[in-house]
Amino acid sequence: MAFEIYVPTNLTFQDYIAITQCARTLADGYDRKDKARLRASLAPDVTVDYSAVVPAWGLMQYRAEDFVENWLGPKHLGVKALATQHLLGMPYFQSVTEEEIIIEWQQPASHGRRVVGEDFTSPMCKIGDTSDGRSWMQQTFVKVEGQWRIKVIRPEVLYHTGDFRNVSRLDEDIEVKVNKEAI
């Protein structure tokens, strides 16, 4: 059976630009740890399905504000020692209607652990360990007050390099190691 390529006939250029800008705003919100950017990209209710990445997390439902606080909090991307860059590659439109657009992006995501003792606010801060992931990122966009916003986030990892758990560990883990070494 041959793969049939879906080509939406009802996607306007304006909609294409709007969803691209929205997806980029989400990625920038992650990487800059910018709550206002991240919130601007989201629908009022957000479904996050990381079951193909971290099966124990499963399907999670959030109000947008709660997602922003959680995802940019100290247990996720808000780890101060964690530097990230989520890039969006070519989009594949899976479905396009007037109310909903589903896209699967190619996504390389780079994760670096800043070196203890460095100025974490400096872009020249030394990075110690790294872990880079390659994935597909499915995002579902819905119209909110006439604007496209992200309602569903569903990544699927292809592969990871490095030790992601070590790179993304909590900030407290650094303090414990530093204190133990000082003794």
Rosetta constraint file for C-alpha pairs under 8 A:
AtomPair CA 6 CA 93 HARMONIC 7.18 0.50
AtomPair CA 6 CA 94 HARMONIC 6.71 0.50
AtomPair CA 7 CA 93 HARMONIC 7.48 0.50
AtomPair CA 8 CA 93 HARMONIC 7.33 0.50
AtomPair CA 8 CA 95 HARMONIC 7.30 0.50
AtomPair CA 8 CA 96 HARMONIC 6.30 0.50
AtomPair CA 10 CA 96 HARMONIC 7.02 0.50
AtomPair CA 10 CA 97 HARMONIC 7.31 0.50
AtomPair CA 11 CA 15 HARMONIC 6.48 0.50
AtomPair CA 11 CA 16 HARMONIC 6.92 0.50
AtomPair CA 11 CA 96 HARMONIC 6.68 0.50
AtomPair CA 12 CA 16 HARMONIC 6.31 0.50
AtomPair CA 13 CA 17 HARMONIC 6.22 0.50
AtomPair CA 14 CA 18 HARMONIC 6.10 0.50
AtomPair CA 15 CA 19 HARMONIC 6.16 0.50
AtomPair CA 15 CA 148 HARMONIC 7.83 0.50
AtomPair CA 16 CA 20 HARMONIC 6.13 0.50
AtomPair CA 17 CA 21 HARMONIC 6.05 0.50
AtomPair CA 18 CA 22 HARMONIC 6.12 0.50
AtomPair CA 18 CA 147 HARMONIC 7.72 0.50
AtomPair CA 18 CA 148 HARMONIC 6.52 0.50
AtomPair CA 19 CA 23 HARMONIC 6.03 0.50
AtomPair CA 19 CA 141 HARMONIC 7.32 0.50
AtomPair CA 19 CA 148 HARMONIC 6.11 0.50
AtomPair CA 19 CA 149 HARMONIC 7.48 0.50
AtomPair CA 20 CA 24 HARMONIC 6.12 0.50
AtomPair CA 21 CA 25 HARMONIC 6.06 0.50
AtomPair CA 22 CA 26 HARMONIC 6.41 0.50
AtomPair CA 22 CA 41 HARMONIC 5.25 0.50
AtomPair CA 22 CA 148 HARMONIC 7.20 0.50
AtomPair CA 22 CA 149 HARMONIC 6.55 0.50
AtomPair CA 22 CA 150 HARMONIC 7.54 0.50
AtomPair CA 23 CA 27 HARMONIC 6.42 0.50
AtomPair CA 23 CA 41 HARMONIC 7.01 0.50
AtomPair CA 23 CA 150 HARMONIC 7.62 0.50
AtomPair CA 24 CA 28 HARMONIC 6.05 0.50
AtomPair CA 24 CA 88 HARMONIC 7.45 0.50
AtomPair CA 25 CA 29 HARMONIC 5.98 0.50
AtomPair CA 25 CA 37 HARMONIC 5.90 0.50
AtomPair CA 25 CA 38 HARMONIC 6.55 0.50
AtomPair CA 25 CA 40 HARMONIC 7.59 0.50
AtomPair CA 25 CA 41 HARMONIC 6.05 0.50
AtomPair CA 26 CA 30 HARMONIC 6.34 0.50
AtomPair CA 26 CA 37 HARMONIC 6.62 0.50
AtomPair CA 26 CA 38 HARMONIC 4.94 0.50
AtomPair CA 26 CA 39 HARMONIC 7.95 0.50
AtomPair CA 26 CA 40 HARMONIC 7.92 0.50
AtomPair CA 26 CA 41 HARMONIC 5.51 0.50
AtomPair CA 26 CA 42 HARMONIC 7.84 0.50
AtomPair CA 27 CA 31 HARMONIC 6.29 0.50
AtomPair CA 27 CA 38 HARMONIC 7.76 0.50
AtomPair CA 27 CA 85 HARMONIC 7.72 0.50
AtomPair CA 27 CA 86 HARMONIC 5.65 0.50
AtomPair CA 27 CA 87 HARMONIC 7.17 0.50
AtomPair CA 28 CA 32 HARMONIC 5.74 0.50
AtomPair CA 28 CA 33 HARMONIC 7.83 0.50
AtomPair CA 28 CA 34 HARMONIC 7.54 0.50
AtomPair CA 28 CA 37 HARMONIC 7.12 0.50
AtomPair CA 28 CA 38 HARMONIC 7.50 0.50
AtomPair CA 28 CA 86 HARMONIC 7.73 0.50
AtomPair CA 29 CA 33 HARMONIC 5.48 0.50
AtomPair CA 29 CA 34 HARMONIC 4.61 0.50
AtomPair CA 29 CA 35 HARMONIC 6.29 0.50
AtomPair CA 29 CA 36 HARMONIC 7.43 0.50
AtomPair CA 29 CA 37 HARMONIC 4.86 0.50
AtomPair CA 29 CA 38 HARMONIC 4.38 0.50
AtomPair CA 30 CA 34 HARMONIC 6.74 0.50
AtomPair CA 30 CA 38 HARMONIC 6.75 0.50
AtomPair CA 30 CA 72 HARMONIC 7.12 0.50
AtomPair CA 30 CA 77 HARMONIC 6.69 0.50
AtomPair CA 30 CA 84 HARMONIC 7.73 0.50
AtomPair CA 30 CA 86 HARMONIC 7.73 0.50
AtomPair CA 31 CA 77 HARMONIC 7.86 0.50
AtomPair CA 31 CA 83 HARMONIC 7.10 0.50
AtomPair CA 31 CA 84 HARMONIC 5.25 0.50
AtomPair CA 31 CA 85 HARMONIC 5.49 0.50
AtomPair CA 31 CA 86 HARMONIC 6.89 0.50
AtomPair CA 33 CA 72 HARMONIC 6.10 0.50
AtomPair CA 33 CA 77 HARMONIC 7.14 0.50
AtomPair CA 33 CA 78 HARMONIC 6.47 0.50
AtomPair CA 34 CA 38 HARMONIC 6.31 0.50
AtomPair CA 34 CA 72 HARMONIC 7.97 0.50
AtomPair CA 35 CA 39 HARMONIC 5.96 0.50
AtomPair CA 35 CA 68 HARMONIC 6.13 0.50
AtomPair CA 35 CA 69 HARMONIC 7.62 0.50
AtomPair CA 35 CA 72 HARMONIC 7.21 0.50
AtomPair CA 36 CA 40 HARMONIC 6.09 0.50
AtomPair CA 37 CA 41 HARMONIC 6.64 0.50
AtomPair CA 38 CA 42 HARMONIC 6.94 0.50
AtomPair CA 38 CA 68 HARMONIC 6.56 0.50
AtomPair CA 39 CA 64 HARMONIC 6.55 0.50
AtomPair CA 39 CA 65 HARMONIC 6.79 0.50
AtomPair CA 39 CA 68 HARMONIC 6.31 0.50
AtomPair CA 40 CA 149 HARMONIC 7.97 0.50
AtomPair CA 41 CA 149 HARMONIC 5.40 0.50
AtomPair CA 41 CA 150 HARMONIC 6.09 0.50
AtomPair CA 42 CA 46 HARMONIC 7.10 0.50
AtomPair CA 42 CA 64 HARMONIC 6.24 0.50
AtomPair CA 42 CA 149 HARMONIC 4.98 0.50
AtomPair CA 42 CA 150 HARMONIC 4.70 0.50
AtomPair CA 42 CA 151 HARMONIC 6.32 0.50
AtomPair CA 43 CA 64 HARMONIC 6.60 0.50
AtomPair CA 43 CA 142 HARMONIC 7.19 0.50
AtomPair CA 43 CA 144 HARMONIC 6.55 0.50
AtomPair CA 43 CA 149 HARMONIC 5.02 0.50
AtomPair CA 43 CA 150 HARMONIC 5.43 0.50
AtomPair CA 43 CA 151 HARMONIC 5.16 0.50
AtomPair CA 44 CA 63 HARMONIC 5.94 0.50
AtomPair CA 44 CA 64 HARMONIC 5.13 0.50
AtomPair CA 44 CA 151 HARMONIC 7.76 0.50
AtomPair CA 45 CA 61 HARMONIC 7.35 0.50
AtomPair CA 45 CA 62 HARMONIC 5.84 0.50
AtomPair CA 45 CA 63 HARMONIC 4.60 0.50
AtomPair CA 45 CA 64 HARMONIC 5.46 0.50
AtomPair CA 45 CA 151 HARMONIC 6.41 0.50
AtomPair CA 46 CA 61 HARMONIC 5.91 0.50
AtomPair CA 46 CA 62 HARMONIC 5.17 0.50
AtomPair CA 46 CA 63 HARMONIC 6.10 0.50
AtomPair CA 46 CA 64 HARMONIC 5.96 0.50
AtomPair CA 46 CA 67 HARMONIC 7.42 0.50
AtomPair CA 46 CA 150 HARMONIC 7.37 0.50
AtomPair CA 46 CA 151 HARMONIC 4.73 0.50
AtomPair CA 46 CA 152 HARMONIC 5.74 0.50
AtomPair CA 46 CA 153 HARMONIC 7.74 0.50
AtomPair CA 47 CA 59 HARMONIC 7.09 0.50
AtomPair CA 47 CA 60 HARMONIC 5.79 0.50
AtomPair CA 47 CA 61 HARMONIC 4.68 0.50
AtomPair CA 47 CA 62 HARMONIC 6.37 0.50
AtomPair CA 47 CA 151 HARMONIC 6.19 0.50
AtomPair CA 47 CA 152 HARMONIC 4.71 0.50
AtomPair CA 47 CA 153 HARMONIC 6.36 0.50
AtomPair CA 48 CA 59 HARMONIC 5.92 0.50
AtomPair CA 48 CA 60 HARMONIC 5.11 0.50
AtomPair CA 48 CA 61 HARMONIC 6.36 0.50
AtomPair CA 48 CA 62 HARMONIC 7.86 0.50
AtomPair CA 48 CA 152 HARMONIC 5.87 0.50
AtomPair CA 48 CA 153 HARMONIC 4.91 0.50
AtomPair CA 48 CA 154 HARMONIC 6.10 0.50
AtomPair CA 49 CA 57 HARMONIC 7.88 0.50
AtomPair CA 49 CA 58 HARMONIC 6.03 0.50
AtomPair CA 49 CA 59 HARMONIC 4.47 0.50
AtomPair CA 49 CA 60 HARMONIC 6.22 0.50
AtomPair CA 49 CA 152 HARMONIC 7.67 0.50
AtomPair CA 49 CA 153 HARMONIC 6.23 0.50
AtomPair CA 49 CA 154 HARMONIC 4.82 0.50
AtomPair CA 49 CA 155 HARMONIC 7.24 0.50
AtomPair CA 50 CA 54 HARMONIC 5.67 0.50
AtomPair CA 50 CA 55 HARMONIC 6.78 0.50
AtomPair CA 50 CA 57 HARMONIC 6.33 0.50
AtomPair CA 50 CA 58 HARMONIC 5.96 0.50
AtomPair CA 50 CA 59 HARMONIC 6.67 0.50
AtomPair CA 50 CA 154 HARMONIC 5.98 0.50
AtomPair CA 50 CA 155 HARMONIC 6.14 0.50
AtomPair CA 50 CA 156 HARMONIC 7.60 0.50
AtomPair CA 51 CA 55 HARMONIC 4.07 0.50
AtomPair CA 51 CA 56 HARMONIC 6.86 0.50
AtomPair CA 51 CA 57 HARMONIC 6.08 0.50
AtomPair CA 51 CA 58 HARMONIC 4.46 0.50
AtomPair CA 51 CA 59 HARMONIC 6.60 0.50
AtomPair CA 52 CA 155 HARMONIC 6.87 0.50
AtomPair CA 52 CA 156 HARMONIC 5.21 0.50
AtomPair CA 52 CA 157 HARMONIC 6.88 0.50
AtomPair CA 53 CA 155 HARMONIC 6.92 0.50
AtomPair CA 53 CA 156 HARMONIC 6.02 0.50
AtomPair CA 53 CA 157 HARMONIC 5.98 0.50
AtomPair CA 54 CA 58 HARMONIC 7.33 0.50
AtomPair CA 62 CA 66 HARMONIC 5.93 0.50
AtomPair CA 62 CA 67 HARMONIC 5.49 0.50
AtomPair CA 63 CA 67 HARMONIC 6.27 0.50
AtomPair CA 64 CA 68 HARMONIC 6.30 0.50
AtomPair CA 65 CA 69 HARMONIC 6.33 0.50
AtomPair CA 66 CA 70 HARMONIC 5.99 0.50
AtomPair CA 67 CA 71 HARMONIC 5.76 0.50
AtomPair CA 68 CA 72 HARMONIC 5.83 0.50
AtomPair CA 68 CA 73 HARMONIC 7.91 0.50
AtomPair CA 69 CA 73 HARMONIC 5.54 0.50
AtomPair CA 70 CA 74 HARMONIC 7.96 0.50
AtomPair CA 70 CA 75 HARMONIC 7.58 0.50
AtomPair CA 70 CA 76 HARMONIC 7.20 0.50
AtomPair CA 71 CA 75 HARMONIC 7.59 0.50
AtomPair CA 71 CA 76 HARMONIC 5.31 0.50
AtomPair CA 71 CA 77 HARMONIC 5.85 0.50
AtomPair CA 71 CA 78 HARMONIC 6.99 0.50
AtomPair CA 72 CA 76 HARMONIC 6.11 0.50
AtomPair CA 72 CA 77 HARMONIC 4.94 0.50
AtomPair CA 72 CA 78 HARMONIC 4.25 0.50
AtomPair CA 72 CA 79 HARMONIC 7.90 0.50
AtomPair CA 73 CA 77 HARMONIC 6.52 0.50
AtomPair CA 73 CA 78 HARMONIC 4.46 0.50
AtomPair CA 73 CA 79 HARMONIC 7.04 0.50
AtomPair CA 74 CA 78 HARMONIC 4.73 0.50
AtomPair CA 74 CA 79 HARMONIC 4.84 0.50
AtomPair CA 74 CA 80 HARMONIC 7.63 0.50
AtomPair CA 74 CA 170 HARMONIC 6.79 0.50
AtomPair CA 74 CA 171 HARMONIC 7.43 0.50
AtomPair CA 75 CA 79 HARMONIC 6.43 0.50
AtomPair CA 75 CA 170 HARMONIC 6.13 0.50
AtomPair CA 76 CA 168 HARMONIC 7.61 0.50
AtomPair CA 77 CA 82 HARMONIC 6.96 0.50
AtomPair CA 78 CA 82 HARMONIC 7.51 0.50
AtomPair CA 79 CA 168 HARMONIC 7.34 0.50
AtomPair CA 79 CA 169 HARMONIC 7.74 0.50
AtomPair CA 79 CA 170 HARMONIC 6.02 0.50
AtomPair CA 79 CA 171 HARMONIC 5.82 0.50
AtomPair CA 80 CA 120 HARMONIC 7.18 0.50
AtomPair CA 80 CA 171 HARMONIC 6.49 0.50
AtomPair CA 81 CA 113 HARMONIC 5.55 0.50
AtomPair CA 81 CA 114 HARMONIC 4.90 0.50
AtomPair CA 81 CA 115 HARMONIC 7.46 0.50
AtomPair CA 81 CA 116 HARMONIC 7.87 0.50
AtomPair CA 81 CA 120 HARMONIC 6.74 0.50
AtomPair CA 81 CA 171 HARMONIC 6.52 0.50
AtomPair CA 82 CA 111 HARMONIC 6.84 0.50
AtomPair CA 82 CA 112 HARMONIC 5.81 0.50
AtomPair CA 82 CA 113 HARMONIC 4.99 0.50
AtomPair CA 82 CA 114 HARMONIC 6.25 0.50
AtomPair CA 82 CA 167 HARMONIC 7.04 0.50
AtomPair CA 82 CA 168 HARMONIC 6.21 0.50
AtomPair CA 83 CA 111 HARMONIC 5.76 0.50
AtomPair CA 83 CA 112 HARMONIC 4.99 0.50
AtomPair CA 83 CA 113 HARMONIC 6.26 0.50
AtomPair CA 83 CA 114 HARMONIC 6.89 0.50
AtomPair CA 84 CA 109 HARMONIC 7.08 0.50
AtomPair CA 84 CA 110 HARMONIC 5.39 0.50
AtomPair CA 84 CA 111 HARMONIC 4.58 0.50
AtomPair CA 84 CA 112 HARMONIC 6.29 0.50
AtomPair CA 85 CA 109 HARMONIC 5.67 0.50
AtomPair CA 85 CA 110 HARMONIC 5.12 0.50
AtomPair CA 85 CA 111 HARMONIC 6.81 0.50
AtomPair CA 86 CA 107 HARMONIC 6.86 0.50
AtomPair CA 86 CA 108 HARMONIC 6.23 0.50
AtomPair CA 86 CA 109 HARMONIC 4.39 0.50
AtomPair CA 86 CA 110 HARMONIC 6.44 0.50
AtomPair CA 87 CA 107 HARMONIC 5.63 0.50
AtomPair CA 87 CA 108 HARMONIC 5.57 0.50
AtomPair CA 87 CA 109 HARMONIC 6.18 0.50
AtomPair CA 88 CA 105 HARMONIC 6.16 0.50
AtomPair CA 88 CA 106 HARMONIC 6.01 0.50
AtomPair CA 88 CA 107 HARMONIC 4.95 0.50
AtomPair CA 88 CA 108 HARMONIC 7.06 0.50
AtomPair CA 89 CA 105 HARMONIC 5.90 0.50
AtomPair CA 89 CA 106 HARMONIC 4.62 0.50
AtomPair CA 89 CA 107 HARMONIC 5.68 0.50
AtomPair CA 89 CA 108 HARMONIC 7.71 0.50
AtomPair CA 90 CA 105 HARMONIC 5.81 0.50
AtomPair CA 90 CA 106 HARMONIC 5.77 0.50
AtomPair CA 91 CA 103 HARMONIC 6.17 0.50
AtomPair CA 91 CA 104 HARMONIC 5.71 0.50
AtomPair CA 91 CA 105 HARMONIC 4.44 0.50
AtomPair CA 91 CA 106 HARMONIC 6.68 0.50
AtomPair CA 92 CA 103 HARMONIC 5.51 0.50
AtomPair CA 92 CA 104 HARMONIC 5.12 0.50
AtomPair CA 92 CA 105 HARMONIC 6.22 0.50
AtomPair CA 93 CA 101 HARMONIC 7.48 0.50
AtomPair CA 93 CA 102 HARMONIC 6.09 0.50
AtomPair CA 93 CA 103 HARMONIC 4.52 0.50
AtomPair CA 93 CA 104 HARMONIC 6.48 0.50
AtomPair CA 94 CA 101 HARMONIC 7.69 0.50
AtomPair CA 94 CA 102 HARMONIC 5.40 0.50
AtomPair CA 94 CA 103 HARMONIC 5.54 0.50
AtomPair CA 94 CA 104 HARMONIC 6.99 0.50
AtomPair CA 95 CA 100 HARMONIC 7.66 0.50
AtomPair CA 95 CA 101 HARMONIC 5.61 0.50
AtomPair CA 95 CA 102 HARMONIC 5.12 0.50
AtomPair CA 95 CA 103 HARMONIC 7.22 0.50
AtomPair CA 96 CA 100 HARMONIC 6.10 0.50
AtomPair CA 96 CA 101 HARMONIC 4.52 0.50
AtomPair CA 96 CA 102 HARMONIC 6.57 0.50
AtomPair CA 97 CA 101 HARMONIC 6.18 0.50
AtomPair CA 99 CA 142 HARMONIC 5.77 0.50
AtomPair CA 99 CA 143 HARMONIC 5.99 0.50
AtomPair CA 100 CA 140 HARMONIC 6.89 0.50
AtomPair CA 100 CA 141 HARMONIC 5.56 0.50
AtomPair CA 100 CA 142 HARMONIC 4.72 0.50
AtomPair CA 100 CA 143 HARMONIC 7.03 0.50
AtomPair CA 101 CA 140 HARMONIC 5.79 0.50
AtomPair CA 101 CA 141 HARMONIC 5.10 0.50
AtomPair CA 101 CA 142 HARMONIC 6.70 0.50
AtomPair CA 102 CA 138 HARMONIC 7.03 0.50
AtomPair CA 102 CA 139 HARMONIC 5.85 0.50
AtomPair CA 102 CA 140 HARMONIC 4.43 0.50
AtomPair CA 102 CA 141 HARMONIC 6.26 0.50
AtomPair CA 103 CA 138 HARMONIC 5.56 0.50
AtomPair CA 103 CA 139 HARMONIC 5.47 0.50
AtomPair CA 103 CA 140 HARMONIC 6.48 0.50
AtomPair CA 104 CA 136 HARMONIC 6.22 0.50
AtomPair CA 104 CA 137 HARMONIC 5.38 0.50
AtomPair CA 104 CA 138 HARMONIC 4.14 0.50
AtomPair CA 104 CA 139 HARMONIC 6.39 0.50
AtomPair CA 105 CA 136 HARMONIC 5.55 0.50
AtomPair CA 105 CA 137 HARMONIC 5.04 0.50
AtomPair CA 105 CA 138 HARMONIC 6.22 0.50
AtomPair CA 105 CA 139 HARMONIC 7.93 0.50
AtomPair CA 106 CA 134 HARMONIC 7.78 0.50
AtomPair CA 106 CA 135 HARMONIC 6.22 0.50
AtomPair CA 106 CA 136 HARMONIC 4.84 0.50
AtomPair CA 106 CA 137 HARMONIC 6.43 0.50
AtomPair CA 107 CA 134 HARMONIC 5.89 0.50
AtomPair CA 107 CA 135 HARMONIC 5.15 0.50
AtomPair CA 107 CA 136 HARMONIC 5.63 0.50
AtomPair CA 107 CA 137 HARMONIC 6.27 0.50
AtomPair CA 108 CA 132 HARMONIC 7.27 0.50
AtomPair CA 108 CA 133 HARMONIC 5.77 0.50
AtomPair CA 108 CA 134 HARMONIC 4.52 0.50
AtomPair CA 108 CA 135 HARMONIC 6.27 0.50
AtomPair CA 109 CA 132 HARMONIC 5.72 0.50
AtomPair CA 109 CA 133 HARMONIC 5.12 0.50
AtomPair CA 109 CA 134 HARMONIC 6.31 0.50
AtomPair CA 109 CA 135 HARMONIC 7.86 0.50
AtomPair CA 110 CA 130 HARMONIC 7.55 0.50
AtomPair CA 110 CA 131 HARMONIC 6.41 0.50
AtomPair CA 110 CA 132 HARMONIC 4.40 0.50
AtomPair CA 110 CA 133 HARMONIC 6.38 0.50
AtomPair CA 111 CA 130 HARMONIC 5.63 0.50
AtomPair CA 111 CA 131 HARMONIC 5.18 0.50
AtomPair CA 111 CA 132 HARMONIC 5.66 0.50
AtomPair CA 111 CA 164 HARMONIC 7.69 0.50
AtomPair CA 111 CA 167 HARMONIC 6.98 0.50
AtomPair CA 111 CA 168 HARMONIC 7.66 0.50
AtomPair CA 112 CA 127 HARMONIC 5.90 0.50
AtomPair CA 112 CA 128 HARMONIC 6.95 0.50
AtomPair CA 112 CA 129 HARMONIC 5.89 0.50
AtomPair CA 112 CA 130 HARMONIC 4.37 0.50
AtomPair CA 112 CA 131 HARMONIC 6.44 0.50
AtomPair CA 112 CA 167 HARMONIC 6.24 0.50
AtomPair CA 113 CA 127 HARMONIC 5.45 0.50
AtomPair CA 113 CA 128 HARMONIC 5.49 0.50
AtomPair CA 113 CA 129 HARMONIC 5.28 0.50
AtomPair CA 113 CA 130 HARMONIC 6.23 0.50
AtomPair CA 113 CA 167 HARMONIC 5.16 0.50
AtomPair CA 113 CA 168 HARMONIC 7.20 0.50
AtomPair CA 114 CA 118 HARMONIC 7.31 0.50
AtomPair CA 114 CA 120 HARMONIC 6.76 0.50
AtomPair CA 114 CA 125 HARMONIC 6.59 0.50
AtomPair CA 114 CA 126 HARMONIC 5.83 0.50
AtomPair CA 114 CA 127 HARMONIC 4.40 0.50
AtomPair CA 114 CA 128 HARMONIC 5.85 0.50
AtomPair CA 114 CA 129 HARMONIC 7.77 0.50
AtomPair CA 115 CA 125 HARMONIC 7.43 0.50
AtomPair CA 115 CA 126 HARMONIC 5.67 0.50
AtomPair CA 115 CA 127 HARMONIC 5.57 0.50
AtomPair CA 115 CA 128 HARMONIC 5.45 0.50
AtomPair CA 116 CA 174 HARMONIC 7.47 0.50
AtomPair CA 118 CA 125 HARMONIC 5.90 0.50
AtomPair CA 118 CA 126 HARMONIC 6.80 0.50
AtomPair CA 119 CA 125 HARMONIC 5.95 0.50
AtomPair CA 120 CA 125 HARMONIC 5.93 0.50
AtomPair CA 121 CA 125 HARMONIC 7.47 0.50
AtomPair CA 129 CA 162 HARMONIC 7.64 0.50
AtomPair CA 129 CA 163 HARMONIC 7.94 0.50
AtomPair CA 129 CA 166 HARMONIC 7.92 0.50
AtomPair CA 129 CA 167 HARMONIC 6.05 0.50
AtomPair CA 130 CA 161 HARMONIC 7.94 0.50
AtomPair CA 130 CA 162 HARMONIC 5.93 0.50
AtomPair CA 130 CA 163 HARMONIC 7.31 0.50
AtomPair CA 130 CA 164 HARMONIC 7.56 0.50
AtomPair CA 130 CA 167 HARMONIC 6.26 0.50
AtomPair CA 131 CA 160 HARMONIC 6.66 0.50
AtomPair CA 131 CA 161 HARMONIC 5.15 0.50
AtomPair CA 131 CA 162 HARMONIC 4.25 0.50
AtomPair CA 131 CA 163 HARMONIC 5.74 0.50
AtomPair CA 131 CA 164 HARMONIC 5.19 0.50
AtomPair CA 131 CA 167 HARMONIC 6.65 0.50
AtomPair CA 132 CA 160 HARMONIC 5.58 0.50
AtomPair CA 132 CA 161 HARMONIC 5.22 0.50
AtomPair CA 132 CA 162 HARMONIC 6.78 0.50
AtomPair CA 132 CA 164 HARMONIC 7.77 0.50
AtomPair CA 133 CA 157 HARMONIC 7.00 0.50
AtomPair CA 133 CA 158 HARMONIC 7.49 0.50
AtomPair CA 133 CA 159 HARMONIC 5.82 0.50
AtomPair CA 133 CA 160 HARMONIC 4.27 0.50
AtomPair CA 133 CA 161 HARMONIC 6.41 0.50
AtomPair CA 134 CA 157 HARMONIC 6.04 0.50
AtomPair CA 134 CA 158 HARMONIC 5.43 0.50
AtomPair CA 134 CA 159 HARMONIC 5.54 0.50
AtomPair CA 134 CA 160 HARMONIC 6.42 0.50
AtomPair CA 135 CA 155 HARMONIC 6.58 0.50
AtomPair CA 135 CA 156 HARMONIC 5.43 0.50
AtomPair CA 135 CA 157 HARMONIC 4.20 0.50
AtomPair CA 135 CA 158 HARMONIC 4.95 0.50
AtomPair CA 135 CA 159 HARMONIC 7.09 0.50
AtomPair CA 136 CA 155 HARMONIC 5.66 0.50
AtomPair CA 136 CA 156 HARMONIC 5.24 0.50
AtomPair CA 136 CA 157 HARMONIC 6.49 0.50
AtomPair CA 136 CA 158 HARMONIC 7.38 0.50
AtomPair CA 137 CA 153 HARMONIC 7.16 0.50
AtomPair CA 137 CA 154 HARMONIC 5.82 0.50
AtomPair CA 137 CA 155 HARMONIC 4.23 0.50
AtomPair CA 137 CA 156 HARMONIC 6.38 0.50
AtomPair CA 138 CA 152 HARMONIC 7.73 0.50
AtomPair CA 138 CA 153 HARMONIC 6.02 0.50
AtomPair CA 138 CA 154 HARMONIC 4.98 0.50
AtomPair CA 138 CA 155 HARMONIC 5.93 0.50
AtomPair CA 139 CA 150 HARMONIC 6.51 0.50
AtomPair CA 139 CA 151 HARMONIC 7.38 0.50
AtomPair CA 139 CA 152 HARMONIC 5.41 0.50
AtomPair CA 139 CA 153 HARMONIC 4.88 0.50
AtomPair CA 139 CA 154 HARMONIC 6.35 0.50
AtomPair CA 140 CA 150 HARMONIC 5.74 0.50
AtomPair CA 140 CA 151 HARMONIC 5.56 0.50
AtomPair CA 140 CA 152 HARMONIC 4.86 0.50
AtomPair CA 140 CA 153 HARMONIC 6.85 0.50
AtomPair CA 141 CA 148 HARMONIC 5.83 0.50
AtomPair CA 141 CA 149 HARMONIC 5.18 0.50
AtomPair CA 141 CA 150 HARMONIC 4.44 0.50
AtomPair CA 141 CA 151 HARMONIC 5.64 0.50
AtomPair CA 141 CA 152 HARMONIC 7.22 0.50
AtomPair CA 142 CA 147 HARMONIC 7.93 0.50
AtomPair CA 142 CA 148 HARMONIC 5.40 0.50
AtomPair CA 142 CA 149 HARMONIC 5.48 0.50
AtomPair CA 142 CA 150 HARMONIC 6.42 0.50
AtomPair CA 142 CA 151 HARMONIC 6.39 0.50
AtomPair CA 143 CA 147 HARMONIC 5.12 0.50
AtomPair CA 143 CA 148 HARMONIC 4.53 0.50
AtomPair CA 143 CA 149 HARMONIC 6.15 0.50
AtomPair CA 144 CA 148 HARMONIC 6.21 0.50
AtomPair CA 144 CA 149 HARMONIC 6.44 0.50
AtomPair CA 160 CA 164 HARMONIC 7.62 0.50
AtomPair CA 163 CA 167 HARMONIC 6.35 0.50
AtomPair CA 164 CA 168 HARMONIC 5.97 0.50
AtomPair CA 165 CA 169 HARMONIC 5.81 0.50
AtomPair CA 169 CA 173 HARMONIC 6.69 0.50
AtomPair CA 170 CA 174 HARMONIC 7.49 0.50
AtomPair CA 171 CA 175 HARMONIC 6.89 0.50
AtomPair CA 172 CA 176 HARMONIC 6.28 0.50
AtomPair CA 173 CA 177 HARMONIC 6.31 0.50
AtomPair CA 174 CA 178 HARMONIC 6.07 0.50
AtomPair CA 175 CA 179 HARMONIC 6.02 0.50
AtomPair CA 176 CA 180 HARMONIC 6.14 0.50
AtomPair CA 177 CA 181 HARMONIC 6.16 0.50
AtomPair CA 178 CA 182 HARMONIC 6.25 0.50
AtomPair CA 179 CA 183 HARMONIC 6.53 0.50
